[in-house]
Amino acid sequence: MDIAPFEKSQIRSLDEIITAFKDSTETSKHIAVLELLGLGHSDGSFDKTEDSSIKDFALGIGLSEELYNTLSHDIDSYVTILNDIEAHVFTE
């Protein structure tokens, strides 16, 4: 898959991104964190650096650590289920 080029001038700091999301609805914040967690798992590996960055974002936009841990656990469970389904469907 080709990744479209981007301008380095368009890169925003975590603080800028947090500021942009602070006034979002709670649902939008939850969805953003779930999407980031899913993206973190998309390569088959989710390391401490990814977890730390996403957690910093979640806490920065006003989510509690407890909620972050719940969302992270839910995504972990979802990934496990997807892996199980893949193992059963693609047996060749």
C-alpha positions in Angstrom: 0.0 0.0 0.0 1.3 3.4 -0.9 1.2 6.1 1.6 0.5 9.6 0.3 3.3 12.1 0.9 2.7 14.8 3.4 4.2 18.1 4.2 6.3 18.2 7.3 4.8 21.7 8.0 1.4 19.9 8.5 2.7 17.8 11.4 1.1 19.0 14.7 2.4 18.5 18.2 0.5 16.3 20.7 -0.4 19.5 22.6 -2.0 21.0 19.5 -4.0 17.8 18.8 -5.2 17.7 22.4 -6.3 21.3 22.2 -8.3 20.5 19.0 -10.1 17.6 20.7 -10.7 19.1 24.2 -14.0 20.6 23.3 -15.3 17.5 21.4 -18.1 15.4 22.7 -17.3 12.6 25.0 -18.4 10.2 22.3 -16.0 11.7 19.8 -13.2 11.5 22.4 -14.0 7.8 23.0 -14.1 7.1 19.3 -10.8 8.9 18.7 -9.0 6.9 21.4 -10.5 3.6 20.1 -9.4 4.4 16.6 -5.8 5.2 17.8 -5.7 2.0 19.8 -6.9 0.0 16.8 -4.3 1.7 14.6 -1.6 0.9 17.2 -2.5 -2.8 16.9 -2.8 -2.8 13.1 0.7 -4.0 12.6 0.3 -7.0 14.9 2.3 -5.4 17.7 1.4 -2.8 20.3 4.4 -1.6 22.2 4.8 0.6 25.3 5.7 3.7 23.3 2.4 3.5 21.4 0.5 2.8 24.6 2.1 5.7 26.4 1.5 8.2 23.5 -2.2 7.2 23.2 -2.7 7.3 26.9 -1.1 10.8 27.1 -3.6 11.9 24.4 -6.6 10.3 26.2 -5.7 11.9 29.5 -4.9 15.2 27.8 -8.4 15.4 26.3 -10.0 14.7 29.7 -10.6 11.0 29.8 -9.8 9.3 33.0 -7.1 6.7 33.4 -9.7 4.2 34.3 -11.7 4.8 31.1 -8.5 4.6 29.1 -7.6 1.3 30.6 -11.2 0.0 29.9 -11.0 1.1 26.2 -7.5 -0.4 25.9 -8.7 -3.7 27.4 -11.7 -3.7 25.1 -9.5 -3.3 22.0 -7.2 -6.0 23.2 -10.2 -8.3 23.5 -11.4 -7.3 20.1 -8.0 -8.0 18.5 -7.9 -11.4 20.2 -11.4 -12.3 18.8 -10.4 -11.2 15.4 -7.3 -13.3 15.5 -9.4 -16.3 16.6 -11.8 -15.8 13.8 -9.0 -15.4 11.3 -7.4 -18.7 12.5 -10.7 -20.5 12.0 -11.6 -19.0 8.7 -8.2 -19.0 7.0 -7.1 -22.6 7.7 -5.2 -23.2 4.4 
